[in-house]
Amino acid sequence: MELLAQNFVPVMFTGLLLFLLAGFPVAFSLAATGLFFGLIGMELELFPPNLFQALPLRVFGIMQNDTLLAIPFFTLMGIILERSRMAEDLLETVGQVFGPLRGGVGVAVVLVGALLAATTGVVAASVISMGLIAMPIMLRYGYNRTIATGTITASGTLAQALPPSLVLIVLADQLGRSVGDMYAGALVPGLLLVGLYLLFIAAVAIVRPKWVPALPPEARIYVEPSGASGHVSLVTLLVLCGAAGYAWSQMHEAIMNPFLGRELPAPGDEVFIMSLTVSAFLALGLALFNRLFRLGLLSRLCERVTFVLIPPLVLIFLVLGTIFLGVATPTEGGAMGALGALIMAGARRTLSFSLLKQALENTTKLAIFVMFILIGSTVFSFTFNAADGHVWVEHLFDKLPGGQLGFLLVVNFLVFVLGMFIDFFEIAFIVIPLLAPVAEKLDIDLIWFGIILAMNLQTSFLTPPFGFALFYLRSVAAREDYDDAVTGKRIPAVTTTQIYKGSIAFIILQVIMVAVIVFNPTIVTGNLEAAVKVDDAAVTDMLRNMPSLDEAAEEAAEEEEGEEGAMPEPPALEQNADDPMKALQNSLKKN
């Protein structure tokens, strides 16, 4: 019993592993471990007998957490957009835009993956959608299989890092930081990762052009009657809307600061999102005007791109824009996004009762899944912290060489390995609460820490042999040879080895991105509003010059007397310790 009492925390961890290995669901394993070892701790007199009396309040606090409401809202938004065939239209349209170029379909997959990440926010939905739609097209026209599979799985995992990611919501909640700040910090790293993917595909197109062939002329369906591709009209509209967005970026502060009552310069991510919103609205307005009055100024391709691409972009920009502007909380932004998704699905005539029922059922399942894991992790951490487990975790890391860098390297390796075996929800609810206090003691910015972990979790989704994104693609990729419906050619099956090999290059790219964020934190923190630094001497002078309670009462009485005539004098306040302001002033003077 004495040995158990001295090693209570590591034994508790071992008990959790045994529960998990026995096949119990994670939520129930966490709760069972916390309750079981809590009772053992009471018997060992490590805890008071009334240890769990505060637990119901913790559970009710979880249920009352408004931040977590953003999870079902964004999930509902993503499921409705995914089930309304938006992914198919996006891939077809963007593929037609870039198809004439070598690697064009790969570029389309990356861009659509980023769009799906910003709308669905779920890795499984993105990977499965693009695996069903893009994989047959890439195989049909001779894409290298490792490039094709790697591009699809890597683009699908962008849902981990790009706002409005569910991962970022959960990380913000567990780290005790604002979801809006987490979104703002993740925006630039996420876009840089998309750019890194595009550069890789461009490099492959230059070095190995046969691996990423262009679409043949017969596969281009939005051509003009004259035979023109329509790209000139599209580029013209893009330049015009880009100029409008740039003009807005120059006027943004002058317009928005008075509206918001703000004196500080506007954050860069806010300016970027609002400029893109203005450009998107202008493109949609011009396309509607052209179609309504049958002007014929835009090509078929240009119109198709505008009507397919702009509505989801506008929805994304409005949701993120209102959050970055501070007009809406992430929960309110998620509710607005879900409503916008319903409106878009209705406008596309794809909204039906069965679709709505499926979306609500899946959203409810995911929300309940998250809540049960969070309640289970709360029970576990309740007992763990009561046994000073957080001190034990700190002692595990305080001897590491390298300070912040050494801690980040070890944590990233730990999360990378765990991400191969368990879902990010479990990592966020079990591991992050243990690591966050240590990171804060090491003076690590928790927003920066959260973005590093989100990028790391995205990397682990691709890692063989247990990467979840690889399993998602394996579930929809062809397991047997088949005859292509368009060309009639015999297409060989996609092997698991090809899927694993395809992920390696993108894992390297993501590790590079994680390293860039670790060694250059301003990529994340540069988009956040700087915390107001208070000068201690100025605060001391302010407190010394503040009137005490009796002086304030006399001034108030004089003002009332001047307005309403003579008033009886208020009783004088005793100048003793009962006056908290006076006591504070006296203590400051003594110091």
Secondary structure, DSSP 8 states (H G I E B T S, - for coil): -HHHHHTHHHHHHHHHHHHHHTT--HHHHHHHHHHHHHHHHHHTTSS-TTGGGGHHHHHHHHHT-GGGGHHHHHHHHHHHHHHTTHHHHHHHHHHHHHTTSTTHHHHHHHHHHHHHHHHT--HHHHHHHHHHHHHHHHHHTT--HHHHHHHHHHHHGGGGTSSS-HHHHHHHHHHT--HHHHHHHHHHHHHHHHHHHHHHHHHHHHH-GGGS----GGG-----TTS--SHHHHHHHHHHHHHHHHHHHHHHHHHHHHHHT--S---HHHHHHHHHHHHHHHHHHHHHHHHHTT---S-HHHHHHHHHHHHHHHHHHHHHHHHHHTSS-HHHHHHHHHHHHHHHHHHTT---HHHHHHHHHHHHHHHHHHHHHHHHHHHHHHHHHHTTHHHHHHHHHTT-TTHHHHHHHHHHHHHHHHHHHS-HHHHHHHTHHHHHHHHHHTT--HHHHHHHHHHHHHHHTT-TTT-HHHHHHHHHS-SS-EE-TTT--EE----HHHHHHHHHHHHHHHHHHHHHHHH-THHHHTTS-------HHHHHHHHHHS--HHHHHHHHHHHHHHHHS----------STT-HHHHHHHHHHH-
